[in-house]
């Protein structure tokens, strides 16, 4: 014995088909509120001679063309990511992270040697 009449089954089938077509035709939206992942501009750190008392902005998104420092590219290419601003107390030569995945920003902590960085594609800088 059927639980649904032929009319009911047809109505359910038609309704589901309409919902599916509507969902497939709807504009795609980005539902995530997570900030974007940084891209990898370099798989090695940058040796930088810092000047004590000077303000620096380390690029956290990877899109800057002035690596390892920020050039403002995050404003258009990685909204939700911000540079890390810091002021060294004294002059120092340091290794600033180039892969953008260090756990001790802005400094390299060796994360770039891990497989997920070694096997990841390098980001190609573009003018757009
Ligand atoms: S360059 Fe990113 S951790 Fe070394």
Backbone and ligand atoms as CSV (ligand in chain L), in Angstrom:
chain,resi,resn,atom,element,x,y,z
A,1,UNK,N,N,0.851,-1.186,0.000
A,1,UNK,CA,C,0.000,0.000,0.000
A,1,UNK,C,C,0.896,1.249,0.000
A,2,UNK,N,N,0.612,2.184,-0.899
A,2,UNK,CA,C,1.398,3.411,-0.954
A,2,UNK,C,C,0.994,4.365,0.150
A,3,UNK,N,N,1.993,5.011,0.757
A,3,UNK,CA,C,1.712,5.977,1.817
A,3,UNK,C,C,1.274,7.319,1.213
A,4,UNK,N,N,1.769,7.608,0.006
A,4,UNK,CA,C,1.437,8.881,-0.630
A,4,UNK,C,C,0.566,8.639,-1.851
A,5,UNK,N,N,-0.361,9.550,-2.043
A,5,UNK,CA,C,-1.150,9.451,-3.263
A,5,UNK,C,C,-0.284,9.887,-4.428
A,6,UNK,N,N,-0.711,9.568,-5.629
A,6,UNK,CA,C,0.036,9.955,-6.815
A,6,UNK,C,C,0.151,11.478,-6.899
A,7,UNK,N,N,-0.894,12.190,-6.520
A,7,UNK,CA,C,-0.888,13.654,-6.556
A,7,UNK,C,C,0.116,14.212,-5.551
A,8,UNK,N,N,0.105,13.625,-4.344
A,8,UNK,CA,C,1.054,14.101,-3.325
A,8,UNK,C,C,2.501,13.840,-3.762
A,9,UNK,N,N,2.766,12.668,-4.285
A,9,UNK,CA,C,4.115,12.340,-4.734
A,9,UNK,C,C,4.552,13.271,-5.849
A,10,UNK,N,N,3.650,13.584,-6.752
A,10,UNK,CA,C,3.965,14.489,-7.852
A,10,UNK,C,C,4.239,15.900,-7.322
A,11,UNK,N,N,3.432,16.326,-6.334
A,11,UNK,CA,C,3.630,17.665,-5.766
A,11,UNK,C,C,4.999,17.756,-5.067
A,12,UNK,N,N,5.347,16.744,-4.284
A,12,UNK,CA,C,6.643,16.732,-3.583
A,12,UNK,C,C,7.777,16.715,-4.588
A,13,UNK,N,N,7.669,15.898,-5.591
A,13,UNK,CA,C,8.716,15.813,-6.609
A,13,UNK,C,C,8.902,17.157,-7.311
A,14,UNK,N,N,7.769,17.776,-7.688
A,14,UNK,CA,C,7.838,19.073,-8.378
A,14,UNK,C,C,8.405,20.155,-7.484
A,15,UNK,N,N,8.024,20.144,-6.230
A,15,UNK,CA,C,8.517,21.153,-5.285
A,15,UNK,C,C,10.024,21.007,-5.072
A,16,UNK,N,N,10.464,19.770,-4.892
A,16,UNK,CA,C,11.910,19.548,-4.700
A,16,UNK,C,C,12.691,19.963,-5.936
A,17,UNK,N,N,12.148,19.647,-7.136
A,17,UNK,CA,C,12.829,20.031,-8.375
A,17,UNK,C,C,12.918,21.558,-8.471
A,18,UNK,N,N,11.839,22.249,-8.114
A,18,UNK,CA,C,11.833,23.715,-8.166
A,18,UNK,C,C,12.851,24.289,-7.186
A,19,UNK,N,N,12.908,23.730,-5.977
A,19,UNK,CA,C,13.880,24.218,-4.992
A,19,UNK,C,C,15.316,23.994,-5.481
A,20,UNK,N,N,15.548,22.836,-6.078
A,20,UNK,CA,C,16.897,22.521,-6.563
A,20,UNK,C,C,17.293,23.474,-7.690
A,21,UNK,N,N,16.371,23.696,-8.656
A,21,UNK,CA,C,16.664,24.600,-9.781
A,21,UNK,C,C,16.899,26.005,-9.259
A,22,UNK,N,N,16.094,26.439,-8.295
A,22,UNK,CA,C,16.256,27.781,-7.721
A,22,UNK,C,C,17.615,27.910,-7.037
A,23,UNK,N,N,17.987,26.873,-6.280
A,23,UNK,CA,C,19.275,26.919,-5.575
A,23,UNK,C,C,20.438,26.941,-6.559
A,24,UNK,N,N,20.332,26.176,-7.627
A,24,UNK,CA,C,21.428,26.110,-8.601
A,24,UNK,C,C,21.551,27.406,-9.390
A,25,UNK,N,N,20.416,28.105,-9.585
A,25,UNK,CA,C,20.431,29.333,-10.379
A,25,UNK,C,C,20.763,30.559,-9.539
A,26,UNK,N,N,20.724,30.433,-8.233
A,26,UNK,CA,C,20.957,31.578,-7.356
A,26,UNK,C,C,22.402,32.042,-7.467
A,27,UNK,N,N,22.633,33.331,-7.331
A,27,UNK,CA,C,24.010,33.811,-7.358
A,27,UNK,C,C,24.820,33.185,-6.234
A,28,UNK,N,N,26.042,32.865,-6.533
A,28,UNK,CA,C,26.907,32.264,-5.518
A,28,UNK,C,C,27.371,33.362,-4.559
A,29,UNK,N,N,27.275,33.071,-3.296
A,29,UNK,CA,C,27.715,34.041,-2.302
A,29,UNK,C,C,28.805,33.408,-1.443
A,30,UNK,N,N,29.671,34.262,-0.914
A,30,UNK,CA,C,30.730,33.805,-0.031
A,30,UNK,C,C,30.176,33.834,1.380
A,31,UNK,N,N,29.952,32.667,1.966
A,31,UNK,CA,C,29.309,32.611,3.267
A,31,UNK,C,C,30.280,32.705,4.429
A,32,UNK,N,N,31.535,32.469,4.174
A,32,UNK,CA,C,32.499,32.451,5.259
A,32,UNK,C,C,32.794,33.850,5.765
A,33,UNK,N,N,32.925,33.963,7.073
A,33,UNK,CA,C,33.339,35.239,7.634
A,33,UNK,C,C,34.795,35.171,8.093
A,34,UNK,N,N,35.454,34.048,7.781
A,34,UNK,CA,C,36.854,33.921,8.152
A,34,UNK,C,C,37.698,34.830,7.280
A,35,UNK,N,N,38.772,35.388,7.825
A,35,UNK,CA,C,39.660,36.199,6.974
A,35,UNK,C,C,40.309,35.304,5.932
A,36,UNK,N,N,40.734,35.883,4.819
A,36,UNK,CA,C,41.373,35.065,3.785
A,36,UNK,C,C,42.701,34.506,4.283
A,37,UNK,N,N,43.119,33.403,3.689
A,37,UNK,CA,C,44.423,32.833,4.003
A,37,UNK,C,C,45.492,33.667,3.301
A,38,UNK,N,N,46.647,33.851,3.927
A,38,UNK,CA,C,47.706,34.568,3.219
A,38,UNK,C,C,48.245,33.733,2.053
A,39,UNK,N,N,48.717,34.415,1.029
A,39,UNK,CA,C,49.411,33.733,-0.052
A,39,UNK,C,C,50.889,33.665,0.323
A,40,UNK,N,N,51.650,32.850,-0.391
A,40,UNK,CA,C,53.060,32.636,-0.064
A,40,UNK,C,C,53.931,33.333,-1.100
A,41,UNK,N,N,54.484,34.495,-0.750
A,41,UNK,CA,C,55.326,35.196,-1.716
A,41,UNK,C,C,56.755,34.659,-1.753
A,42,UNK,N,N,57.180,33.986,-0.687
A,42,UNK,CA,C,58.547,33.464,-0.619
A,42,UNK,C,C,58.561,32.272,0.336
A,43,UNK,N,N,59.368,31.298,0.025
A,43,UNK,CA,C,59.493,30.138,0.918
A,43,UNK,C,C,60.754,30.227,1.762
A,44,UNK,N,N,61.312,31.448,1.804
A,44,UNK,CA,C,62.481,31.713,2.645
A,44,UNK,C,C,62.270,33.040,3.362
A,45,UNK,N,N,62.922,33.215,4.497
A,45,UNK,CA,C,62.802,34.492,5.208
A,45,UNK,C,C,63.643,35.576,4.533
A,46,UNK,N,N,63.376,36.808,4.914
A,46,UNK,CA,C,64.123,37.961,4.402
A,46,UNK,C,C,65.025,38.491,5.517
A,47,UNK,N,N,66.295,38.655,5.205
A,47,UNK,CA,C,67.231,39.239,6.173
A,47,UNK,C,C,67.068,40.757,6.103
A,48,UNK,N,N,66.729,41.352,7.240
A,48,UNK,CA,C,66.438,42.786,7.279
A,48,UNK,C,C,67.201,43.432,8.426
A,49,UNK,N,N,67.791,44.588,8.131
A,49,UNK,CA,C,68.473,45.362,9.177
A,49,UNK,C,C,67.500,46.403,9.713
A,50,UNK,N,N,66.971,46.122,10.879
A,50,UNK,CA,C,65.988,47.017,11.490
A,50,UNK,C,C,66.687,48.151,12.227
A,51,UNK,N,N,66.024,49.307,12.242
A,51,UNK,CA,C,66.534,50.475,12.954
A,51,UNK,C,C,65.699,50.650,14.219
A,52,UNK,N,N,66.350,50.686,15.358
A,52,UNK,CA,C,65.653,50.848,16.636
A,52,UNK,C,C,64.798,52.103,16.661
A,53,UNK,N,N,63.549,51.953,17.147
A,53,UNK,CA,C,62.653,53.093,17.267
A,53,UNK,C,C,61.863,53.405,15.997
A,54,UNK,N,N,62.209,52.753,14.898
A,54,UNK,CA,C,61.496,53.001,13.638
A,54,UNK,C,C,60.279,52.077,13.556
A,55,UNK,N,N,59.176,52.594,12.950
A,55,UNK,CA,C,57.957,51.794,12.801
A,55,UNK,C,C,58.045,50.958,11.524
A,56,UNK,N,N,57.655,49.700,11.635
A,56,UNK,CA,C,57.624,48.790,10.483
A,56,UNK,C,C,56.246,48.147,10.399
A,57,UNK,N,N,55.865,47.805,9.172
A,57,UNK,CA,C,54.626,47.060,8.946
A,57,UNK,C,C,54.978,45.819,8.137
A,58,UNK,N,N,54.949,44.693,8.819
A,58,UNK,CA,C,55.250,43.413,8.164
A,58,UNK,C,C,54.013,42.928,7.420
A,59,UNK,N,N,54.193,42.600,6.150
A,59,UNK,CA,C,53.085,42.116,5.318
A,59,UNK,C,C,52.617,40.761,5.834
A,60,UNK,N,N,51.330,40.671,6.185
A,60,UNK,CA,C,50.764,39.414,6.677
A,60,UNK,C,C,49.942,38.694,5.614
A,61,UNK,N,N,49.603,39.396,4.525
A,61,UNK,CA,C,48.736,38.777,3.512
A,61,UNK,C,C,49.535,38.127,2.387
A,62,UNK,N,N,50.771,38.576,2.184
A,62,UNK,CA,C,51.619,38.008,1.134
A,62,UNK,C,C,51.484,38.690,-0.212
A,63,UNK,N,N,50.590,39.653,-0.346
A,63,UNK,CA,C,50.356,40.290,-1.642
A,63,UNK,C,C,51.254,41.503,-1.897
A,64,UNK,N,N,51.925,42.002,-0.870
A,64,UNK,CA,C,52.767,43.180,-1.042
A,64,UNK,C,C,53.891,42.924,-2.043
A,65,UNK,N,N,54.187,43.928,-2.823
A,65,UNK,CA,C,55.324,43.844,-3.751
A,65,UNK,C,C,56.597,44.352,-3.090
A,66,UNK,N,N,56.516,44.780,-1.840
A,66,UNK,CA,C,57.688,45.267,-1.101
A,66,UNK,C,C,58.041,44.290,0.017
A,67,UNK,N,N,58.002,42.997,-0.265
A,67,UNK,CA,C,58.266,41.971,0.751
A,67,UNK,C,C,59.587,42.203,1.462
A,68,UNK,N,N,59.628,41.965,2.759
A,68,UNK,CA,C,58.553,41.396,3.584
A,68,UNK,C,C,57.629,42.445,4.197
A,69,UNK,N,N,57.739,43.670,3.726
A,69,UNK,CA,C,56.955,44.745,4.343
A,69,UNK,C,C,55.698,45.067,3.538
A,70,UNK,N,N,54.787,45.739,4.187
A,70,UNK,CA,C,53.463,46.043,3.624
A,70,UNK,C,C,53.543,47.189,2.618
A,71,UNK,N,N,52.790,47.051,1.524
A,71,UNK,CA,C,52.631,48.164,0.584
A,71,UNK,C,C,51.163,48.559,0.442
A,72,UNK,N,N,50.309,48.038,1.324
A,72,UNK,CA,C,48.880,48.375,1.288
A,72,UNK,C,C,48.053,47.443,0.420
A,73,UNK,N,N,48.655,46.432,-0.171
A,73,UNK,CA,C,47.931,45.539,-1.088
A,73,UNK,C,C,46.779,44.802,-0.404
A,74,UNK,N,N,46.867,44.594,0.911
A,74,UNK,CA,C,45.794,43.870,1.625
A,74,UNK,C,C,44.454,44.589,1.525
A,75,UNK,N,N,44.493,45.900,1.302
A,75,UNK,CA,C,43.241,46.664,1.257
A,75,UNK,C,C,42.360,46.244,0.088
A,76,UNK,N,N,42.976,45.792,-0.990
A,76,UNK,CA,C,42.198,45.363,-2.151
A,76,UNK,C,C,42.269,43.858,-2.385
A,77,UNK,N,N,43.357,43.222,-1.964
A,77,UNK,CA,C,43.536,41.806,-2.308
A,77,UNK,C,C,43.313,40.841,-1.147
A,78,UNK,N,N,43.263,41.347,0.074
A,78,UNK,CA,C,43.104,40.435,1.223
A,78,UNK,C,C,42.395,41.156,2.361
A,79,UNK,N,N,41.190,41.631,2.061
A,79,UNK,CA,C,40.439,42.334,3.096
A,79,UNK,C,C,40.186,41.382,4.260
A,80,UNK,N,N,40.451,41.859,5.460
A,80,UNK,CA,C,40.326,41.017,6.645
A,80,UNK,C,C,41.687,40.658,7.224
A,81,UNK,N,N,42.729,40.838,6.424
A,81,UNK,CA,C,44.087,40.631,6.938
A,81,UNK,C,C,44.753,41.998,7.048
A,82,UNK,N,N,45.493,42.183,8.102
A,82,UNK,CA,C,46.178,43.455,8.325
A,82,UNK,C,C,47.651,43.208,8.564
A,83,UNK,N,N,48.495,44.184,8.221
A,83,UNK,CA,C,49.924,44.020,8.498
A,83,UNK,C,C,50.192,44.025,9.995
A,84,UNK,N,N,51.310,43.454,10.368
A,84,UNK,CA,C,51.715,43.491,11.772
A,84,UNK,C,C,52.664,44.675,11.943
A,85,UNK,N,N,52.233,45.621,12.747
A,85,UNK,CA,C,53.048,46.818,12.969
A,85,UNK,C,C,53.891,46.611,14.206
A,86,UNK,N,N,55.182,46.983,14.088
A,86,UNK,CA,C,56.055,46.817,15.244
A,86,UNK,C,C,57.167,47.852,15.209
A,87,UNK,N,N,57.733,48.106,16.393
A,87,UNK,CA,C,58.833,49.058,16.544
A,87,UNK,C,C,59.935,48.358,17.334
A,88,UNK,N,N,61.045,48.013,16.687
A,88,UNK,CA,C,62.135,47.374,17.441
A,88,UNK,C,C,62.752,48.365,18.430
A,89,UNK,N,N,63.167,47.844,19.573
A,89,UNK,CA,C,63.748,48.721,20.590
A,89,UNK,C,C,65.111,49.245,20.175
A,90,UNK,N,N,65.881,48.389,19.467
A,90,UNK,CA,C,67.233,48.803,19.070
A,90,UNK,C,C,67.552,48.259,17.682
A,91,UNK,N,N,68.623,48.754,17.094
A,91,UNK,CA,C,69.045,48.257,15.790
A,91,UNK,C,C,69.294,46.751,15.903
A,92,UNK,N,N,68.883,46.041,14.862
A,92,UNK,CA,C,69.090,44.596,14.884
A,92,UNK,C,C,68.961,44.034,13.470
A,93,UNK,N,N,69.733,43.013,13.192
A,93,UNK,CA,C,69.578,42.281,11.943
A,93,UNK,C,C,68.750,41.039,12.254
A,94,UNK,N,N,67.617,40.907,11.547
A,94,UNK,CA,C,66.670,39.829,11.854
A,94,UNK,C,C,66.245,39.134,10.562
A,95,UNK,N,N,65.601,37.994,10.721
A,95,UNK,CA,C,65.019,37.263,9.598
A,95,UNK,C,C,63.502,37.377,9.705
A,96,UNK,N,N,62.914,38.163,8.781
A,96,UNK,CA,C,61.464,38.313,8.780
A,96,UNK,C,C,60.842,37.247,7.884
A,97,UNK,N,N,59.764,36.685,8.360
A,97,UNK,CA,C,59.084,35.596,7.648
A,97,UNK,C,C,58.641,36.033,6.257
A,98,UNK,N,N,58.900,35.181,5.277
A,98,UNK,CA,C,58.468,35.434,3.899
A,98,UNK,C,C,57.325,34.539,3.473
A,99,UNK,N,N,57.116,33.439,4.213
A,99,UNK,CA,C,56.043,32.500,3.824
A,99,UNK,C,C,54.700,32.908,4.392
A,100,UNK,N,N,54.720,33.745,5.422
A,100,UNK,CA,C,53.516,34.287,6.074
A,100,UNK,C,C,52.799,33.297,6.980
A,101,UNK,N,N,53.429,32.166,7.253
A,101,UNK,CA,C,52.798,31.178,8.117
A,101,UNK,C,C,53.588,30.951,9.412
A,102,UNK,N,N,54.514,31.842,9.740
A,102,UNK,CA,C,55.245,31.706,10.995
A,102,UNK,C,C,54.300,31.757,12.194
A,103,UNK,N,N,54.673,31.100,13.253
A,103,UNK,CA,C,53.907,31.184,14.502
A,103,UNK,C,C,54.477,32.242,15.424
A,104,UNK,N,N,55.479,32.976,14.926
A,104,UNK,CA,C,56.098,34.024,15.721
A,104,UNK,C,C,56.275,35.276,14.863
A,105,UNK,N,N,55.158,35.790,14.312
A,105,UNK,CA,C,55.295,36.940,13.407
A,105,UNK,C,C,55.866,38.157,14.109
A,106,UNK,N,N,56.673,38.962,13.457
A,106,UNK,CA,C,57.008,38.911,12.033
A,106,UNK,C,C,58.232,38.040,11.742
A,107,UNK,N,N,58.712,37.329,12.737
A,107,UNK,CA,C,59.997,36.635,12.587
A,107,UNK,C,C,59.826,35.204,12.070
A,108,UNK,N,N,60.781,34.759,11.296
A,108,UNK,CA,C,60.805,33.383,10.806
A,108,UNK,C,C,61.010,32.446,11.998
A,109,UNK,N,N,60.221,31.384,12.035
A,109,UNK,CA,C,60.390,30.368,13.076
A,109,UNK,C,C,60.670,28.998,12.470
A,110,UNK,N,N,60.955,28.967,11.165
A,110,UNK,CA,C,61.263,27.704,10.504
A,110,UNK,C,C,60.056,26.988,9.922
A,111,UNK,N,N,58.877,27.572,10.080
A,111,UNK,CA,C,57.665,26.944,9.531
A,111,UNK,C,C,57.782,26.716,8.032
A,112,UNK,N,N,58.550,27.567,7.345
A,112,UNK,CA,C,58.669,27.442,5.880
A,112,UNK,C,C,59.281,26.110,5.455
A,113,UNK,N,N,59.876,25.381,6.401
A,113,UNK,CA,C,60.473,24.078,6.076
A,113,UNK,C,C,59.443,22.946,6.141
A,114,UNK,N,N,58.252,23.246,6.633
A,114,UNK,CA,C,57.229,22.198,6.761
A,114,UNK,C,C,56.613,21.880,5.392
A,115,UNK,N,N,56.128,20.642,5.271
A,115,UNK,CA,C,55.612,20.143,3.992
A,115,UNK,C,C,54.519,21.026,3.392
A,116,UNK,N,N,53.634,21.540,4.234
A,116,UNK,CA,C,52.513,22.299,3.663
A,116,UNK,C,C,52.985,23.590,2.990
A,117,UNK,N,N,54.147,24.090,3.382
A,117,UNK,CA,C,54.719,25.252,2.687
A,117,UNK,C,C,55.576,24.777,1.518
A,118,UNK,N,N,56.407,23.793,1.738
A,118,UNK,CA,C,57.301,23.296,0.680
A,118,UNK,C,C,56.488,22.858,-0.540
A,119,UNK,N,N,55.349,22.216,-0.318
A,119,UNK,CA,C,54.567,21.690,-1.439
A,119,UNK,C,C,53.541,22.687,-1.984
A,120,UNK,N,N,53.402,23.821,-1.343
A,120,UNK,CA,C,52.402,24.809,-1.784
A,120,UNK,C,C,52.943,25.634,-2.954
A,121,UNK,N,N,52.039,26.154,-3.773
A,121,UNK,CA,C,52.496,27.007,-4.883
A,121,UNK,C,C,52.949,28.373,-4.364
A,122,UNK,N,N,53.947,28.927,-5.035
A,122,UNK,CA,C,54.378,30.291,-4.739
A,122,UNK,C,C,53.397,31.248,-5.390
A,123,UNK,N,N,53.084,32.338,-4.701
A,123,UNK,CA,C,52.174,33.328,-5.277
A,123,UNK,C,C,52.925,34.198,-6.276
A,124,UNK,N,N,52.364,34.298,-7.463
A,124,UNK,CA,C,52.948,35.170,-8.490
A,124,UNK,C,C,52.365,36.568,-8.302
A,125,UNK,N,N,53.226,37.550,-8.127
A,125,UNK,CA,C,52.742,38.927,-7.988
A,125,UNK,C,C,52.240,39.413,-9.336
A,126,UNK,N,N,51.120,40.116,-9.320
A,126,UNK,CA,C,50.597,40.681,-10.569
A,126,UNK,C,C,50.290,42.156,-10.339
A,127,UNK,N,N,50.046,42.861,-11.432
A,127,UNK,CA,C,49.759,44.289,-11.323
A,127,UNK,C,C,48.287,44.570,-11.043
A,128,UNK,N,N,47.440,43.522,-11.146
A,128,UNK,CA,C,46.003,43.763,-10.945
A,128,UNK,C,C,45.639,43.644,-9.486
L,1,LIG,S1,S,59.796,32.200,6.075
L,1,LIG,FE1,FE,57.949,31.903,7.165
L,1,LIG,S2,S,58.566,30.738,8.884
L,1,LIG,FE2,FE,60.399,31.012,7.761
